[in-house]
Amino acid sequence: MDCIQNVYNTILDRRDNPSPNSYTRYLFDRGLDKILKKVGEEAAEIIIAAKNGENRDTIEEIADLTYHLLVLMAYQGITPGEVSDLLKQRHKKSGNLKTPHNADRNS
């Protein structure tokens, strides 16, 4: 079993077996808005860390975002396998570069 699946399983366990000191359980209790807020915060923190060129900070923020995305997935009943399957399908494609919008000058 891989690391992502292990973390996801722990998240499911925290959801299904509440513990008073569990941060994961806290997120589930607070609901979708709180989970989404944390996803947004972590995404912004990745941008700042990457822009600052601090790889260690960027790695830590990517780990934080990954955790919060896994909480979101568990909340909505999405499994890592479903995401993995979609990524495998996309990996088989080539020549799928999207044309940038006019306002998207820097990416």
C-alpha positions in Angstrom: 0.0 0.0 0.0 1.4 3.4 -0.9 1.8 6.5 1.3 -1.2 8.4 -0.1 -3.5 5.4 0.5 -2.1 5.0 4.0 -2.8 8.6 4.9 -6.3 8.3 3.3 -7.1 5.2 5.4 -6.0 7.1 8.5 -8.3 10.0 7.6 -11.2 7.6 7.1 -10.4 6.0 10.5 -10.4 9.5 12.2 -13.7 10.3 10.5 -15.3 7.0 11.6 -13.7 6.7 15.0 -13.8 10.2 16.6 -11.1 11.2 19.0 -11.4 14.5 20.9 -7.9 15.6 20.0 -8.0 14.7 16.3 -7.5 17.6 13.9 -8.9 15.4 11.1 -12.1 14.9 13.1 -12.2 18.6 13.8 -12.2 19.3 10.0 -15.0 16.8 9.4 -17.1 18.3 12.3 -16.6 21.8 10.9 -17.7 20.6 7.4 -17.0 21.4 3.8 -16.5 25.1 4.1 -13.7 24.6 6.7 -12.1 21.9 4.6 -12.2 24.1 1.5 -10.8 27.1 3.4 -7.8 25.0 4.4 -7.3 23.7 0.8 -7.2 27.3 -0.4 -4.9 28.4 2.4 -2.4 25.6 1.7 -2.5 26.3 -2.1 -1.7 29.9 -1.4 1.1 28.9 0.9 2.6 26.7 -1.8 2.7 29.7 -4.2 4.5 31.9 -1.7 7.0 29.2 -0.8 7.7 28.4 -4.4 8.0 32.1 -5.3 10.5 32.5 -2.4 12.6 29.6 -3.9 12.7 27.7 -0.6 12.3 24.0 -1.7 12.0 22.7 1.8 9.2 25.1 2.6 7.5 24.2 -0.7 7.7 20.5 0.0 6.1 21.0 3.5 3.3 23.1 2.0 2.7 20.5 -0.8 2.4 17.8 2.0 -0.1 20.0 3.9 -2.1 20.6 0.7 -2.1 16.9 -0.1 -3.4 16.0 3.4 -6.2 18.6 3.1 -7.1 17.4 -0.4 -7.3 13.8 1.0 -9.6 15.1 3.8 -11.8 16.7 1.1 -11.8 13.5 -1.0 -12.9 11.5 2.1 -15.5 14.0 2.9 -17.0 13.7 -0.6 -16.5 10.0 -1.0 -13.7 10.2 -3.6 -11.0 7.6 -3.4 -7.3 7.9 -4.3 -7.9 5.1 -6.7 -10.4 7.2 -8.7 -7.9 10.0 -9.0 -5.1 7.6 -9.9 -7.2 6.0 -12.6 -8.0 9.4 -14.1 -4.3 10.4 -14.0 -3.4 7.1 -15.8 -5.9 7.8 -18.5 -4.6 11.3 -19.0 -1.0 10.0 -19.0 -1.8 8.0 -22.1 -2.8 11.1 -24.0 -0.5 13.4 -25.9 -1.0 16.6 -27.8 -3.5 17.9 -25.3 -2.0 21.3 -24.7 -4.7 23.8 -24.1 -4.6 27.2 -25.9 -4.1 29.9 -23.3 -6.7 32.7 -23.0 -5.6 36.2 -24.0 -5.5 37.3 -20.3 -3.2 34.4 -19.4 0.0 36.1 -20.5 2.4 34.6 -18.0 1.6 30.9 -18.0 
